[in-house]
Amino acid sequence: MIAQQPLIENLELLAKQVVEGFIIGLHKSPFHGFSVEFAEHRLYNHGDPLRHIDWRVYGRTDKLFVKRFEEETNLRCCMVVDTSSSMHFPVEEKKMSKLQFSCVAAASLTQLLKRQLDAAALALFDEQLHYLSACRSSHSHYRLLMHELERTLAYKEKNKKTNAAPALHQVAEQMHKRSLIVVFSDMMDDAEHIDELFAAMQHLRYNKHEVILFHVVDGAQELDFNFENRPYEFVDLESGEKIKLQPQQIKEEYVDRMKDFQQMIENKCHQYQIDRVQADLTQPVEQVLYSFLLKRNKLL
């Protein structure tokens, strides 16, 4: 008997446990001060925080100036989750699917934002954007987001294709204030339309949003193509198309092409200043998040 995907009964509780596990290792908020806009300088007054001193200006003038800010607002963050059918892979393994991984990661980051009293929003898409919440920080709003993520986990509709570009354009248009946009996707859009996808991400960057892409993959099967040497029937979860073959017949070419695709995604993310996180299902959610947040924490 083949083991089914693990059942996630209480997403909010699981997210809290994940956050509790890595919050101790973060010495400061990895997102602190993101939405603060620099406005002008003023002379340093005794008691001003030293972190606000502009040391470059001091080097030029020998005088201490501090930066004044336009608005001391909290962070605004929108979690964008791909719910297309390919996100249900793997369907018969004793581990999380890409959709489950994404929902748990999004819920965990939402818990972290809630602790910081920041505002959060949630967007869900497959062939189109089918859910986009307001961006708020109230307790009731966070409960609503958790409820939507739990509903998403139960989302089992078949043959839903990925069409991320229009969804991201809509998010760019409707997120009016500068925000952090966190996208969870396996990037299984039509390869011919990859330029359209990154044009949509560029739209987000043009609107002064910071974009983080959690590229969710199953490293063992999707990247390394590790299957037993026996006949398989492979099914395209988005189109339903099927093909029967022996993995060893195509493994070398498949792995080479997948490496090229991964490198193309990495290059385009670098080009458009998008922070790409390789989220491999072979690693626990908390490990992926902790590695990313720790790296970000050190950069701030």
N, C-alpha and C positions, 0 to 999 in steps of 0.2 A: 504493500500500500504506500502511495506517494504522500509525503507529509505536505500539508497545506501551509499557506502563508500564516505567520503568527497573527492572532487576533488582537487588535488594539481596542480594549474596552473603555479605558478612561484616558483620553488623549491629554487632557489638562494635567492630570496627576503625573503621567509619564513625562510630560514636558517639564514640570516642576522638579522631578527627580533628576532629569538630565541637567537642568540649570544648576541645581544644588551641587551636582557633581563637579562642575568646572568653574563655578563662580568664585570659589576660594582662591583659585590660581590666578585670577585677574586682579591686578593691583589697582586698576582704575577702569572706568567704563571704556570699552573699545569704541564707543560711538560718541563720547562726550564732546560737546562743543561743535558738532558737525554743522549745525544750521546757523551758527553765529556768523553774521556778515560784518566784515571789517568796514569801518566808516572813516575814521580820521585819527590823528595823533593828538595827545595833550601832554604837558609836562608831568613828569613823575611826582607824585605826592607821597610823603612818608606813610607807609601802611598799605600802599597799592600792591597787589599780587605781583611777585617778580616774574611770573610766567607771561605777564602781559607786556613786559618791557620789549621794545623793538631794538635788539642788539645791533642790527645793521645800521640803524639811524645813529645809535650811540657811537659806533665806529667811525662814522663820517663827521659827527658834530661834537663829540665829547660831552653830550648832554643826554640825560635820561628822559626818554619819551615812552609813554605807554599807549597801546592801541585802544581806541574807543570802538565800541561795537554798536551796530545799527539796532539789533534786537537780540536780547538774551532769551531766545525761545528754546524749548526743548526740541529734540530730534523728531522729525516726521519720517516715517518709514512705511513703505508699501511692500508687502510680500506678494509676489506674482508666481502662482503655481500652475504648471502645465498639467492638465488632467486628461490629455489625449490617451488613447488606448495603449500606445507603446509604453506608457508609464506604469502599466500593470505588470510589466515584466520584472522578474521571473514569476510565472504563474503557478508553478508547482515545485517550489523549492522551500526548504525550511529556513527561510530568511525573508526579510522585508522586500516588498516590491519597491520600485523606484518612486511610486506615488506615496506609499507608506513612509518611506524614508523622507521624502520631501515634506509631507504633512507634519511628521514628528519634528523635523528640523525647523520648519516654519513656526510651529507651536512653541518650540523651545526659545527661539529668538523673540517671539512675541512675549513670552514670560520675562525675558531679560529686559525688553523695552518697558514692560509694565512696572518692573522694579525701579526703573529709572524715571518713571512718571512721564514717559514719552508717548507720542501719538502714533498709532499704527493703523494701517489699512490692509485689506486683503483683496487680491484680484485672482480670478480663476479663469482659465481659457483652455480650449481645445481647437476646434475649427473657428471659433469666435470667442470673444470675451463674453462669458455668461454670468459673471458676478464681479462687481466692484463696489466695495464698501466705502463709506466716508472715512476720513483719517481723524481719529479721536483718541482720547486718553482716559475716558471714563471707565469705571469698573464694569458697567453694563455693556459697554462697547467691546471690551476684551472678552467678555463671556460670549457675545455674539460671534466674534471671530473664531473662538474655539468651537462653537456649535457648527459653524460653516465648514471648518476643517474636518470635524468628525463626520459631517454629511458627505464630504468629499471622499473620505475613506470608504464609504459605502457605495460610491459611484461606480457602477459596473457596466455601463453602456458600451457595447462593442462597436468596433470599426469607426471610432472617432479619430480623425486625422489631426495632425499638428499644423496650425497656421498661426504662428506666433506674431508675425509682423503687424497685422491689423490690430491685434490685442494690445501690443506694446505702444503702437501709435495712439490708441485710445487712452491708455494709462498716461502717456506723455501729455495729452491734451487736457485730461481731467485732474491731474495733480498740479494744482496751480502754484503752490509754493515749493521752493527747493526742498527736495526730499532724498532719502536713501531708498533706492529701488533694488530689492533683492529678488532675483529670478531663479526659480527652481525648474529645470527642464533637462531632458535628455538630448535636446538639440536634434531630434529626429525629424526635423522639417525636411521638405523636399530639397535636395542638395542644389538643384537649379535655382532655388529661391533664397539661397543663403545670403546673397547681397541685400535682398529686401529685408531680411531679418536684421541684419546689422545696420541697415539704414534706419530701422525703427529704434534700435538701441542708440544710434547716433542722435536721433530725435530727442531721446531722453537726456543725453549728454548736452545737447544744444540748449535744452531748457534748464540747464544747470543742476540736473539731478546727478547724484553719484549712483553708479550701477555696479552691482555685484552679481555675477552669474555663478550659481552652484550647478555645475555640469554633472548631472547624476547619471552614473553608468554602473553596469555590473562588469567590473574589471576582468573577472575570470572568464565569463562567457562572451560578453560583447566586445572586449578588447583583445584578449588572448585566445579566444575561440577554443577554450578547453572543453572538449566533449570526448566521450569514449569513441573508440574506433569501431563504430557500428552504424548501420543506416538510421537516419533520423528523418522525421517530417518537420520542417521548419515552417512556421506560420507567421505571416506579417499581421501583427495585432491591429494595425490601423486599416488595412485594406482587406484582410481575410485571405489574401493570396497564399497558396501553399506550394512548397517544393520539397521533393524527396531527394536526399543525397547522403553521401558518406563524408563527414567533416574533413577527413584528411585529404580529400580530393581538392579542396579549395582553401584549406587553412592558411597556407603561405601567402597566397594572393590576398585573401581577406584581411589578414593581420597587417600586411603592407598598406592596403588601402585605408584601413581604419587608422593607422598611424598618420598617414597623410591628412586624413580628415581632422584628426585631433590637433595636428600641427597647424592646419588652416584656421581652426577655431581659436587656438592660442594666439596666432599672429594677428587675427582680426581684433581680438580682445585687446591686445597690446596697442594696436593702431588706434583704437577708439577709446583708450584709457578705461577699459572695463576690467575690474578685478575678477579673474576667473578662478574658481575653486573646484578642483577635481574631487567630486563626491563619489567615492567608490563604495558600492554596497558590501564589499568584502570587509569594510571597516565599520565599527559601530558609529551611530549618529553622533554621540557625544565626543568621540575622538576626532571626527571631521570638524565639528564645530569648535572644539577646544583649540585645535591646531590653527584654525583660521583666526579665531578671536585673539589667541596669544600673539600671533604674528602681527595682527592689526594693533593690538595693545602696545606692542613695542615700537610701532611706527609713529604713535601719537605723542 
